[in-house]
Amino acid sequence: MTSSARPVRLVLLPGLACDARLWRDQLHALPAAFDTKVSDAATRYGTIPAMAAAVLRENDGPLILCGASMGGMIAMEAARQAPERIAGLALLGTNAQPEGAETYALREAAIGLFERGDVRDVIEPNIAFAFHPVQAADHKLTQRYLEIVLDAGAVQLIRQNRAVMKRPDARTHLGLLRCPVLVMCGDSDTLTPPACSREIAALVPQAELVWVPQCGHMLTMEKPALVGATLLDWLERVSAA
């Protein structure tokens, strides 16, 4: 990236019920050459397309979008809406498919409990499923994630789950992407299984697929150093290109 070139903004897109704390460890490793911002669009809009449109509207110029889980869904939708603006996509533990009937029903049931105010009773027993068993045994780590989700509150949990339930099928446009795409997935992710990342990588012409060993769904928290180093290496190569 030359000094005369317009800087590329790196926008980090958190997953469902998460915020900038999801990227705490990676933010320290990212180069100053990228005008990095953590988007909160998911907290202000009720659909994946509306969230993606806000990301595009609120960030000028060329963008590299890095999204985790729901954030990856937003990133893929932004690339559909404005492919000419996207200099690169990093998709972490995400899913290009529309919601399946089984997970739709599970989310609907959870939403009913959230509406009754039973947020902690729903979230706390299920926290471990987001992590590899080794990391799930780290009480300090899982409590940090629990705190983030509880801070989001019932309103955000309901709105964002409904957005994910109604998400568009990103597979219809991924084959048209011409920007570099990094696909990362924990090898033990049970929430967005490895098959989801394989599918994305198979559809995108310039995809690079990276497996994170002994890792579940929460890549940035479970394996912060490895995820940060992988992102940094990829960003430097995208920048050089």
C-alpha beads as a LAMMPS data file, in Angstrom:
LAMMPS data file: protein, C-alpha beads

241 atoms
240 bonds

1 atom types
1 bond types

-500.0 500.0 xlo xhi
-500.0 500.0 ylo yhi
-500.0 500.0 zlo zhi

Masses

1 110.0

Atoms # bond

1 1 1 0.000 0.000 0.000
2 1 1 1.654 3.252 -1.088
3 1 1 1.395 6.486 0.881
4 1 1 -0.596 8.092 -1.938
5 1 1 -3.159 5.294 -2.138
6 1 1 -6.481 5.675 -0.439
7 1 1 -6.247 3.650 2.797
8 1 1 -8.315 0.511 2.980
9 1 1 -10.555 0.393 6.015
10 1 1 -10.688 -2.899 7.875
11 1 1 -14.123 -3.404 9.427
12 1 1 -14.500 -6.079 12.083
13 1 1 -17.994 -7.541 12.391
14 1 1 -18.787 -9.328 15.678
15 1 1 -20.943 -12.397 15.977
16 1 1 -24.408 -12.625 17.483
17 1 1 -24.756 -10.865 20.849
18 1 1 -21.081 -9.858 20.738
19 1 1 -19.240 -6.550 20.522
20 1 1 -15.703 -5.191 20.178
21 1 1 -14.584 -7.391 23.073
22 1 1 -14.752 -10.358 20.692
23 1 1 -11.770 -8.843 18.826
24 1 1 -9.854 -7.680 21.919
25 1 1 -6.735 -9.745 21.308
26 1 1 -6.625 -9.276 17.524
27 1 1 -6.919 -5.490 17.642
28 1 1 -3.441 -5.277 19.178
29 1 1 -1.909 -7.237 16.299
30 1 1 -3.533 -5.454 13.361
31 1 1 -1.358 -3.037 11.377
32 1 1 -1.875 0.704 11.685
33 1 1 -1.895 0.928 7.872
34 1 1 -5.474 -0.338 8.003
35 1 1 -8.013 2.114 9.350
36 1 1 -9.601 -0.478 11.622
37 1 1 -13.127 -0.126 12.979
38 1 1 -15.394 -2.506 14.862
39 1 1 -18.918 -2.109 13.504
40 1 1 -21.962 -2.001 15.772
41 1 1 -24.446 -2.072 12.883
42 1 1 -25.817 -5.400 14.114
43 1 1 -27.044 -3.687 17.278
44 1 1 -29.077 -1.100 15.359
45 1 1 -30.802 -2.971 12.531
46 1 1 -33.101 -5.965 12.352
47 1 1 -32.052 -7.849 9.209
48 1 1 -28.781 -9.044 7.711
49 1 1 -29.308 -6.934 4.525
50 1 1 -29.996 -3.806 6.597
51 1 1 -26.923 -4.436 8.756
52 1 1 -24.773 -4.876 5.644
53 1 1 -26.156 -1.716 4.048
54 1 1 -25.314 0.231 7.211
55 1 1 -21.728 -1.082 7.189
56 1 1 -21.338 0.131 3.593
57 1 1 -23.008 3.465 4.274
58 1 1 -21.032 4.218 7.422
59 1 1 -17.592 3.358 6.022
60 1 1 -16.193 5.189 3.014
61 1 1 -13.901 3.855 0.326
62 1 1 -12.563 0.345 -0.222
63 1 1 -13.217 -2.096 2.592
64 1 1 -11.855 -5.328 3.939
65 1 1 -14.585 -6.968 5.985
66 1 1 -13.731 -9.495 8.671
67 1 1 -16.765 -11.163 10.184
68 1 1 -17.196 -13.872 12.787
69 1 1 -20.297 -16.082 12.641
70 1 1 -23.224 -13.651 12.134
71 1 1 -20.613 -11.029 11.260
72 1 1 -19.533 -13.247 8.377
73 1 1 -23.122 -13.347 7.142
74 1 1 -23.174 -9.544 7.174
75 1 1 -19.843 -9.436 5.335
76 1 1 -21.062 -11.776 2.595
77 1 1 -24.238 -9.727 2.162
78 1 1 -22.231 -6.481 1.938
79 1 1 -20.140 -8.083 -0.801
80 1 1 -23.349 -8.920 -2.670
81 1 1 -24.665 -5.373 -2.333
82 1 1 -21.458 -3.576 -3.321
83 1 1 -18.823 -5.973 -4.716
84 1 1 -16.836 -3.067 -6.167
85 1 1 -16.227 -1.723 -2.638
86 1 1 -14.842 -4.942 -1.169
87 1 1 -11.064 -5.422 -1.271
88 1 1 -11.186 -8.627 0.763
89 1 1 -13.324 -10.795 3.009
90 1 1 -12.248 -12.769 6.069
91 1 1 -14.992 -15.162 7.147
92 1 1 -14.567 -16.826 10.530
93 1 1 -16.796 -19.689 11.609
94 1 1 -19.728 -18.674 9.457
95 1 1 -22.398 -20.195 7.240
96 1 1 -23.529 -19.172 3.748
97 1 1 -26.667 -21.304 3.823
98 1 1 -30.108 -20.038 4.837
99 1 1 -31.411 -21.185 8.205
100 1 1 -32.378 -24.843 8.394
101 1 1 -35.705 -25.987 9.820
102 1 1 -34.173 -27.567 12.948
103 1 1 -32.085 -24.570 13.971
104 1 1 -34.983 -22.245 13.098
105 1 1 -37.181 -24.106 15.591
106 1 1 -34.453 -24.035 18.256
107 1 1 -33.998 -20.288 17.869
108 1 1 -37.753 -19.729 17.968
109 1 1 -37.969 -21.630 21.243
110 1 1 -35.051 -19.650 22.696
111 1 1 -36.655 -16.374 21.658
112 1 1 -39.779 -17.325 23.589
113 1 1 -37.640 -17.786 26.707
114 1 1 -35.787 -14.523 26.111
115 1 1 -39.132 -12.739 25.888
116 1 1 -39.964 -14.141 29.335
117 1 1 -36.706 -12.763 30.703
118 1 1 -34.944 -16.112 31.037
119 1 1 -31.753 -14.986 29.293
120 1 1 -29.208 -16.351 31.763
121 1 1 -31.129 -19.615 32.185
122 1 1 -30.911 -20.194 28.426
123 1 1 -27.396 -18.941 27.739
124 1 1 -25.328 -20.138 30.691
125 1 1 -25.947 -23.915 30.308
126 1 1 -25.132 -23.701 26.598
127 1 1 -21.944 -21.630 26.723
128 1 1 -19.702 -24.703 26.621
129 1 1 -21.091 -25.754 23.219
130 1 1 -19.430 -22.699 21.641
131 1 1 -15.948 -23.904 22.671
132 1 1 -13.635 -26.846 22.142
133 1 1 -13.726 -29.047 25.294
134 1 1 -10.259 -27.859 26.353
135 1 1 -11.262 -24.208 26.231
136 1 1 -14.715 -24.968 27.645
137 1 1 -12.938 -26.076 30.826
138 1 1 -11.367 -22.619 31.174
139 1 1 -13.872 -20.966 33.527
140 1 1 -12.357 -17.516 33.153
141 1 1 -12.650 -17.687 29.357
142 1 1 -16.225 -18.964 29.284
143 1 1 -17.308 -16.410 31.874
144 1 1 -15.823 -13.652 29.733
145 1 1 -17.966 -14.802 26.832
146 1 1 -21.031 -15.189 29.073
147 1 1 -20.586 -11.613 30.276
148 1 1 -20.507 -10.320 26.692
149 1 1 -23.716 -12.152 25.777
150 1 1 -25.565 -11.147 28.933
151 1 1 -24.546 -7.531 28.388
152 1 1 -26.228 -7.690 24.978
153 1 1 -29.527 -8.343 26.715
154 1 1 -32.815 -9.878 25.656
155 1 1 -33.732 -7.252 23.058
156 1 1 -30.524 -7.744 21.091
157 1 1 -30.659 -11.524 21.427
158 1 1 -34.187 -11.594 20.051
159 1 1 -33.534 -9.156 17.215
160 1 1 -30.275 -10.724 16.083
161 1 1 -31.580 -14.283 16.268
162 1 1 -34.525 -13.266 14.096
163 1 1 -32.109 -11.641 11.634
164 1 1 -30.078 -14.853 11.405
165 1 1 -33.235 -16.936 11.033
166 1 1 -34.264 -14.860 8.009
167 1 1 -30.807 -14.482 6.487
168 1 1 -30.454 -14.667 2.692
169 1 1 -28.782 -17.562 0.905
170 1 1 -25.274 -16.209 0.299
171 1 1 -24.325 -19.172 -1.869
172 1 1 -26.102 -17.602 -4.835
173 1 1 -23.480 -14.853 -5.216
174 1 1 -20.263 -16.182 -3.680
175 1 1 -19.087 -17.539 -7.018
176 1 1 -19.143 -14.006 -8.428
177 1 1 -16.649 -12.628 -5.903
178 1 1 -13.284 -11.567 -7.313
179 1 1 -11.647 -10.320 -4.117
180 1 1 -9.375 -12.427 -1.893
181 1 1 -11.348 -14.393 0.698
182 1 1 -9.959 -15.970 3.850
183 1 1 -12.151 -18.701 5.360
184 1 1 -11.259 -19.800 8.892
185 1 1 -12.966 -22.431 11.004
186 1 1 -12.315 -24.251 14.230
187 1 1 -11.810 -27.931 13.501
188 1 1 -14.237 -28.781 16.324
189 1 1 -16.867 -26.111 15.661
190 1 1 -20.281 -27.643 16.396
191 1 1 -22.315 -24.449 15.811
192 1 1 -21.110 -23.817 12.256
193 1 1 -19.493 -27.162 11.415
194 1 1 -16.428 -27.400 9.150
195 1 1 -18.650 -28.450 6.230
196 1 1 -20.032 -24.889 6.159
197 1 1 -16.558 -23.420 5.657
198 1 1 -15.646 -26.057 3.076
199 1 1 -18.735 -25.081 1.114
200 1 1 -17.857 -21.381 1.162
201 1 1 -14.267 -22.063 0.103
202 1 1 -15.455 -24.294 -2.738
203 1 1 -17.759 -21.577 -4.060
204 1 1 -15.340 -18.622 -3.942
205 1 1 -12.744 -18.433 -6.747
206 1 1 -9.977 -16.898 -4.599
207 1 1 -10.667 -18.536 -1.261
208 1 1 -8.006 -19.623 1.215
209 1 1 -9.243 -22.154 3.771
210 1 1 -7.546 -22.330 7.180
211 1 1 -8.389 -24.791 9.932
212 1 1 -7.772 -23.775 13.540
213 1 1 -6.812 -26.892 15.519
214 1 1 -8.463 -27.821 18.832
215 1 1 -10.885 -24.940 18.428
216 1 1 -14.648 -24.556 18.538
217 1 1 -16.838 -21.691 17.358
218 1 1 -15.230 -18.815 19.265
219 1 1 -12.027 -18.600 17.243
220 1 1 -10.907 -15.128 18.307
221 1 1 -11.232 -15.995 21.994
222 1 1 -10.111 -19.626 21.947
223 1 1 -6.997 -19.265 19.784
224 1 1 -6.320 -15.511 19.830
225 1 1 -2.627 -15.612 18.879
226 1 1 -3.053 -18.019 15.966
227 1 1 -6.115 -16.212 14.621
228 1 1 -4.381 -12.839 14.934
229 1 1 -1.226 -14.052 13.194
230 1 1 -3.229 -15.659 10.382
231 1 1 -5.263 -12.493 9.852
232 1 1 -2.145 -10.334 9.879
233 1 1 -0.358 -12.515 7.328
234 1 1 -3.411 -12.534 5.058
235 1 1 -3.923 -8.767 5.377
236 1 1 -0.309 -8.090 4.476
237 1 1 -0.634 -10.259 1.366
238 1 1 -3.900 -8.602 0.378
239 1 1 -2.311 -5.188 0.877
240 1 1 0.744 -6.092 -1.193
241 1 1 -1.456 -7.347 -4.003

Bonds

1 1 1 2
2 1 2 3
3 1 3 4
4 1 4 5
5 1 5 6
6 1 6 7
7 1 7 8
8 1 8 9
9 1 9 10
10 1 10 11
11 1 11 12
12 1 12 13
13 1 13 14
14 1 14 15
15 1 15 16
16 1 16 17
17 1 17 18
18 1 18 19
19 1 19 20
20 1 20 21
21 1 21 22
22 1 22 23
23 1 23 24
24 1 24 25
25 1 25 26
26 1 26 27
27 1 27 28
28 1 28 29
29 1 29 30
30 1 30 31
31 1 31 32
32 1 32 33
33 1 33 34
34 1 34 35
35 1 35 36
36 1 36 37
37 1 37 38
38 1 38 39
39 1 39 40
40 1 40 41
41 1 41 42
42 1 42 43
43 1 43 44
44 1 44 45
45 1 45 46
46 1 46 47
47 1 47 48
48 1 48 49
49 1 49 50
50 1 50 51
51 1 51 52
52 1 52 53
53 1 53 54
54 1 54 55
55 1 55 56
56 1 56 57
57 1 57 58
58 1 58 59
59 1 59 60
60 1 60 61
61 1 61 62
62 1 62 63
63 1 63 64
64 1 64 65
65 1 65 66
66 1 66 67
67 1 67 68
68 1 68 69
69 1 69 70
70 1 70 71
71 1 71 72
72 1 72 73
73 1 73 74
74 1 74 75
75 1 75 76
76 1 76 77
77 1 77 78
78 1 78 79
79 1 79 80
80 1 80 81
81 1 81 82
82 1 82 83
83 1 83 84
84 1 84 85
85 1 85 86
86 1 86 87
87 1 87 88
88 1 88 89
89 1 89 90
90 1 90 91
91 1 91 92
92 1 92 93
93 1 93 94
94 1 94 95
95 1 95 96
96 1 96 97
97 1 97 98
98 1 98 99
99 1 99 100
100 1 100 101
101 1 101 102
102 1 102 103
103 1 103 104
104 1 104 105
105 1 105 106
106 1 106 107
107 1 107 108
108 1 108 109
109 1 109 110
110 1 110 111
111 1 111 112
112 1 112 113
113 1 113 114
114 1 114 115
115 1 115 116
116 1 116 117
117 1 117 118
118 1 118 119
119 1 119 120
120 1 120 121
121 1 121 122
122 1 122 123
123 1 123 124
124 1 124 125
125 1 125 126
126 1 126 127
127 1 127 128
128 1 128 129
129 1 129 130
130 1 130 131
131 1 131 132
132 1 132 133
133 1 133 134
134 1 134 135
135 1 135 136
136 1 136 137
137 1 137 138
138 1 138 139
139 1 139 140
140 1 140 141
141 1 141 142
142 1 142 143
143 1 143 144
144 1 144 145
145 1 145 146
146 1 146 147
147 1 147 148
148 1 148 149
149 1 149 150
150 1 150 151
151 1 151 152
152 1 152 153
153 1 153 154
154 1 154 155
155 1 155 156
156 1 156 157
157 1 157 158
158 1 158 159
159 1 159 160
160 1 160 161
161 1 161 162
162 1 162 163
163 1 163 164
164 1 164 165
165 1 165 166
166 1 166 167
167 1 167 168
168 1 168 169
169 1 169 170
170 1 170 171
171 1 171 172
172 1 172 173
173 1 173 174
174 1 174 175
175 1 175 176
176 1 176 177
177 1 177 178
178 1 178 179
179 1 179 180
180 1 180 181
181 1 181 182
182 1 182 183
183 1 183 184
184 1 184 185
185 1 185 186
186 1 186 187
187 1 187 188
188 1 188 189
189 1 189 190
190 1 190 191
191 1 191 192
192 1 192 193
193 1 193 194
194 1 194 195
195 1 195 196
196 1 196 197
197 1 197 198
198 1 198 199
199 1 199 200
200 1 200 201
201 1 201 202
202 1 202 203
203 1 203 204
204 1 204 205
205 1 205 206
206 1 206 207
207 1 207 208
208 1 208 209
209 1 209 210
210 1 210 211
211 1 211 212
212 1 212 213
213 1 213 214
214 1 214 215
215 1 215 216
216 1 216 217
217 1 217 218
218 1 218 219
219 1 219 220
220 1 220 221
221 1 221 222
222 1 222 223
223 1 223 224
224 1 224 225
225 1 225 226
226 1 226 227
227 1 227 228
228 1 228 229
229 1 229 230
230 1 230 231
231 1 231 232
232 1 232 233
233 1 233 234
234 1 234 235
235 1 235 236
236 1 236 237
237 1 237 238
238 1 238 239
239 1 239 240
240 1 240 241
